[in-house]
């Protein structure tokens, strides 16, 4: 399911107009600066926990040594921050059925 399909299903399920449901989906999931609630919180380092569904959080990856696959030369891979999602118990159970 893509964003358009999600917007249409939200409109159908809630009785909202498609325009209103698109604004709702954008308000939650947009990755544009200062727009998406989840992305903004995770970028600040906050954890977004939706009980039963899952948690979004920012994790830190340490600097490490890797290899250039073409030359075999050792390279240093810089430290990085990355988003992570952990599925909640209810979601895991639903998927397993």
N, C-alpha and C positions, 0 to 999 in steps of 0.2 A: 504494500500500500504506500502510495506517495502522498505528498502534502495536499495535493488537489483532492485526491480521493478521501483523505482524512477530513478535509474541510467539508466535503459534500456529505459524508456520513454524519458528522457532527450536526450539520444543518438539519438533516433528515431526522435524527434521533431527538434533537432538542426543540425542533420547530423554529429555530432561528433562521434568519435569512442567510443566504450564502455569503453575502458581504460581511455580516456580523460574525459568522463562524470563522471566516478567513482572518478577521481582526483578532479573534480570540486565539486561534492557532498561532498566529504571528506573535501575539503578546507573550505566549508561553515559550515557543520554540525558536524564534528568530535568533540568528547569530550576529545580526548587525549590532554595532555598538549602541548601548543604552536602549535596546528594544526588547530583546527576549529576556524574560524573567529568569529562566533556568541558566542560560548562557552567562548572563550578567552576574548571577550569584556565584556560579562555579569559577568564573574568571577572577572574582575577588577572593576566592579561596573558601567560600562558604559551601556547606553541604546542603543539597536539596533532597529531602526525604519525603517520598510519597508512600505512606503506609500501605503495605500489601503489594504495591507495584514495584518500587525499587528506590535506589538512591543514586544521585549524581554527585560526583565530587572531583576535586582536582588532586592529582597525585604528582609527586616529584620523582624524576628519574635521575640518578646520579651520573656524573661524568664517567665514561668508560672507554676502554680500548677496543677497537674493532679492526677489521682487515678490509683493505680494498680488494674486492674479488678479482679485479683485472690484473693487478700487479702483485698482490699478496702482501703489500706494504702495510705496516701497522699505522693506524690513524686514531686520533682521539675524537670520540663522539661527545659533543658538549652535553652538559646537564640540560634537562628539559622539564617543562610542566605539561601535563596532558590530562584530558578529561577521562573519567572512568564512570561506568554504570554498573551497579550491582543489583541484580534482580531480587525482588522481595519474595518472601515465602509463598504468598498467594499466587503470584505470577508464575513461579517455578512449578507449583502444583498444577496450575491450569494448563501449562504447556505440556506437562508429562501425561496428561489424560488423552 
